[in-house]
Amino acid sequence: MLKLKRYLKPYIGLLVLGVALLFGQAMLELTLPNYMSDIVNIGLQQGGITQAAPQVIDDQTMAMMQMFMSEEDKAVVNDAYALLGDQADTAELLETYPEASSEDYVLVADPEEGANAAFNRASYALVDLMQQTGAVSEEQVSEGSSAELDMEAMGQLAAALQSPAMAGQLEESIQTAAVTPDSLLEQTGVVFTKAFYAQLGADTDKIQTDYIWSVGLRMAGLAVLLTICAVSAGYCMARLGAGVGRDLRRDVFRKVTYFNNDEMDQFSGASLITRSTNDITQVQTFLSMGFRLLCFAPIMGIGGLIMGLSKCVDLAWVLALALIVMLGLILILFAVALPKFKKMQTLVDKLNLVSREELSGLMVVRAFSNQPFMQNRFEKANKDLTGNTLFVNRAMATMMPAMMLVMNGLSLLIVWFGGKQIAASNLQVGDMMAFIQYAMQVIMSFLFISMMFIMVPRATVSAERINEVLETENSVADPEQPKEMEQPVKGVVEFKDVSFRYEGADDNVLEHVSFTARPGETVAFIGATGSGKSTLVNLIPRFYDVTEGSITVDGVDVRQLRQKDLRDSIGYVPQKGLLFSGTIATNLRYGDENASEELMNQSADIAQATEFISNLEKGLDTQISQGGTNVSGGQRQRLSIARALVKQAPIYIFDDTFSALDFKTDAKLRAALKGYTEQSTVFIVAQRVSTIMHADQILVLDEGRVVGKGTHEELLKNCKTYREIAESQLSKEELA
């Protein structure tokens, strides 16, 4: 994937924004369990009372509570409270606490600075002493209602504490409170605070309801914000993936468009199609979905671990056990399924190759009645891909229930051992519920990571396959400082001791070929199959570069010219006439998009295509299917010739173009072509002597060597190979 990182640069802003939104989403998701914990712990268990230090407390209750405080706590409380009558604005407080008087006390400092802790310890010391004297039961304290917590009984207890006999017990309770865990102190303190509020006439039910509504609305707001972050992050990542996918498809297609024959030999057509479609889709899917999970999962995993441990460190071993099991499952999946994921794209290639061969060679398959053979080939490729896919899917199908088993088992262990912590007053119910949610988030993050082991290897293989295409250097490249051809181009082509060898081959295909072709001349090439005729003419437009020697056009070596400039001067007709989907007109204008209808008609007339075009209902506007399969081979060839003639090029190459034409059409076409190309250099590759016998110069090739050069008459006398070819095709009268 890193090899394609350059494609991320144009979208770095989207990437950064997407990661930031994912971070925000993760933080919001990690915050919500805390609010849920507060609703349970404070809203339900503590009646909405958030602090042990009362907002307002009457003077008698203050005096009583200070009896259960150490000297340090008394000093803190005295600094934190002031008389209600000394405050300027007391209307709101009196509305909330209607039975409060000016002699009562109001909290004026931040309770977190010590007042909370002081009241927690005092409350616990009071409960401890009341339980020792039997003034109140533990159940009454846990219920926390003003009716059950008899304030008069507490006052009597406070009066009794003045006696020396009770002083020791009081000091012992204060010392006990000082060493009691904070979690237990907090639960005791708020129970008394609620009773103090009820004593002052406050509506404790309203306090509880208001707190639950307040926290609930904040949770709803965070949920909305979380949704916005999630949707926005998804949008950013989708735009990122789609943009990179579009750029990759564009560059792969552009790269392949400029491939020469050497590069095309490295990749099959089916493989190139797979790389530009399926492989790019894999990369795009990873960037839009996988990359999102790759960023989100670690944040959630680490954050959930930290937040969970902050709730209860004693349950850390449960989480560690679950993580070890999850890690083991992921490593097993990685070891078993990764090789199969890497193999997936190769199998898709194979299936596409077989399908493409079947479709492109359908006529041959039918002619040989070999449908079962092709079906067996397809069946094998299909079975290989299906088997590989099923193995991967089975691995994932096993993984998901295993993950759910771990998650449910983890929940069970947390409830079991968390319940014991709650019984020991070391953990609150809300905190245990939050711990379960954080544990689930940690496990889900590992589940996301396991999904990455599916997507990353396949996307990595796809990225490497795409990069192979993008990094493939053209063996035929434009020079750094190209030369310009003189305009207009004359079309003088000269081969100077040219030899050529295909890449990786041991022997030359062409050896020491030399000749000169001038404007107005027709140079023909003939020889046995495999003698190098097509290879020779393919060297002119630089489909390959010569191995030795040089080819010049108007005195300039073709390797010193830009390929576009060179090929703009050539009208090329390949062995196999290929038409593109569209109309006849768009195909004829392929070489010159500005060609007039008059020029197209003239070219079609010379190519002997006018007759069949005029018989079509829409004429030049007739639709041509992909590859020209809705016209005959001869018609396709004639349209290919007309397309080249529309260019009005100074050089024409006809690579065995006339083989699909009957003798009559061949003769008429060559006669018409002679007048049209009077100022052009014409190269003809042919198998039929009748096609080239009137050429100005004929080169006879045999195993890559020129064994004869001259006119038809000269070669009949001087070249044994040519004479043998001619005698096999022409009658004695034609040879005479």
Secondary structure, DSSP 8 states (H G I E B T S, - for coil): -GGGGGGGGGGHHHHHHHHHHHHHHHHHHHHHHHHHHHIIIIIIISTT---SS-SEE-HHHHHHHHTTS-HHHHHHHHHHEEEGGG-S--HHHHHHSTT--TTSEEE-S-GGGTHHHHHHHHHHHHHHHHHHHTSS-HHHHHH--TTTS-HHHHHHHHHHTTSHHHHHHHHHHHHHHHTS-HHHHHHHHHHHHHHHHHHTT--HHHHHHHHHHHHHHHHHHHHHHHHHHHHHHHHHHHHHHHHHHHHHHHHHHHHHHT--HHHHHHS-HHHHHHIIIIIHHHHHHIIIIIHHHHHHHHHHHHHHHHHHHHH-GGGHHHHHHHHHHHHHHHHHHHHHHHHHHHHHHHHHHHHHHHHHHHHHTHHHHHHTT-HHHHHHHHHHHHHHHHHHHHHHHHHHHHHHHHHHHHHHHHHHHHHHHHHHHHHTTSS-HHHHHHHHHHHHHHHHHHHHHHHHHHHHHHHHHHHHHHHHHHH---SS---SS-B---SS----EEEEEEEE--TT-SS-SEEEEEEEE-TT-EEEEEESTTSSHHHHHHTTTTSS--SEEEEEETTEEGGGB-HHHHHHTEEEE-SS----SEEHHHHHTTS-TT--HHHHHHHHHHTT-HHHHHTSTTGGG-EE-GGGTTS-HHHHHHHHHHHHHHT--SEEEEESGGGGS-HHHHHHHHHHHHHHTTTSEEEEE-S-HHHHTT-SEEEEEETTEEEEEE-HHHHHHH-HHHHHHHHHHS-HHHH-
